[in-house]
Amino acid sequence: MRFKKIGIVTKPGLATSTGLDEVLLILKNANTEIYAEESAKKILPDATIVLSLNDLQLDLLFVLGGDGTILRAARDYKNSV
């Protein structure tokens, strides 16, 4: 399976994430579409920023944060992936 549309959810206020630059480079080189919420635009400048990932039919969702971020993403995006 090839992932074409990828969403990234981050913990609000997240300033950086270890290894994120390498992951983004791999995804860009694989010609994927990367989407993120407004709160992630500082650490994901190349992503397409959307108000909500719910309106997109994503192939994969990355969650960067802790338990609370994972639970929020599971609740908010259960029908988007």
Secondary structure, DSSP 4 states (H G I P E B T S, - for coil): ----EEEEEE-TT----TTHHHHHHHHHHTT-EEEEEGGGTTT-TTSEEES-GGGS--SEEEEES-HHHHHHHHHHTTTT-
